[in-house]
Amino acid sequence: MPEIARFYGIVISLLYREHNPPHFHAEYGEFKASFEIETLKVKGNLPKTAEKLVKQWAKPHKAELLKMWNERKVVKLPPLD
């Protein structure tokens, strides 16, 4: 799965060929979850701190994530500061 960002040990990836709704994946060690891009609804199992960091990162990047999903072109995004 193409990696689009990495920060604090969390790897963010997006595979636009997957099922709807548009979403991205986050991995932190052995923990994995997917996040709906528009709502940031979580499916999976991430520690609460990692989940909060992913949501903090994703909020300002929603438009870029949706563009990647819709245009089927993955690009790197900056990590969380």
C-alpha positions as CSV (number, residue, x, y, z in Angstrom):
1,M,0.0,0.0,0.0
2,P,1.5,3.4,-1.0
3,E,2.8,5.4,2.0
4,I,1.8,9.0,2.0
5,A,3.1,10.2,5.4
6,R,5.0,9.0,8.4
7,F,5.2,10.6,11.9
8,Y,5.7,9.5,15.5
9,G,6.0,5.9,14.4
10,I,2.6,6.1,12.5
11,V,2.5,5.1,8.8
12,I,-0.3,6.6,6.7
13,S,-1.2,4.9,3.4
14,L,-3.9,5.1,0.8
15,L,-5.0,2.6,-1.7
16,Y,-7.6,4.2,-4.0
17,R,-8.6,1.0,-5.7
18,E,-10.3,-0.2,-2.5
19,H,-14.0,0.0,-1.6
20,N,-16.0,3.2,-0.8
21,P,-16.3,5.3,1.2
22,P,-13.0,7.1,0.5
23,H,-10.6,6.3,3.3
24,F,-6.9,5.9,4.3
25,H,-5.1,3.5,6.6
26,A,-2.9,4.1,9.6
27,E,-0.5,1.6,11.2
28,Y,1.3,2.0,14.5
29,G,3.3,-1.1,15.4
30,E,0.9,-4.0,15.4
31,F,-2.1,-1.8,15.4
32,K,-4.1,-0.9,12.3
33,A,-7.1,1.2,11.5
34,S,-8.8,2.9,8.6
35,F,-10.3,6.4,8.6
36,E,-13.1,7.7,6.4
37,I,-11.7,10.8,4.8
38,E,-14.7,13.1,5.2
39,T,-15.8,12.1,8.7
40,L,-12.6,10.7,10.1
41,K,-14.7,7.8,11.5
42,V,-12.4,5.0,12.6
43,K,-12.5,1.3,12.0
44,G,-9.9,-0.8,13.6
45,N,-7.6,-0.7,16.6
46,L,-5.2,2.1,17.3
47,P,-4.1,3.4,20.7
48,K,-6.1,6.5,21.6
49,T,-3.1,8.8,21.5
50,A,-2.1,7.5,18.0
51,E,-5.8,7.9,16.8
52,K,-5.8,11.5,18.0
53,L,-2.5,12.2,16.2
54,V,-3.9,10.8,13.0
55,K,-7.0,12.8,13.2
56,Q,-5.0,16.0,14.0
57,W,-2.8,15.2,10.9
58,A,-5.8,14.4,8.6
59,K,-8.0,17.4,9.3
60,P,-5.9,19.9,7.3
61,H,-5.3,17.4,4.6
62,K,-8.9,16.2,3.8
63,A,-9.0,18.0,0.5
64,E,-5.7,16.5,-0.6
65,L,-6.7,13.0,0.5
66,L,-10.0,13.2,-1.4
67,K,-8.2,14.5,-4.5
68,M,-5.8,11.5,-4.3
69,W,-8.7,9.1,-3.9
70,N,-10.7,10.7,-6.8
71,E,-7.8,11.2,-9.2
72,R,-6.2,7.9,-8.4
73,K,-2.8,9.5,-7.9
74,V,-0.9,9.1,-4.6
75,V,1.6,11.8,-3.5
76,K,3.5,12.3,-0.3
77,L,2.1,14.7,2.3
78,P,4.0,16.4,5.1
79,P,4.1,14.7,8.5
80,L,2.5,16.1,11.6
81,D,4.7,18.8,13.2
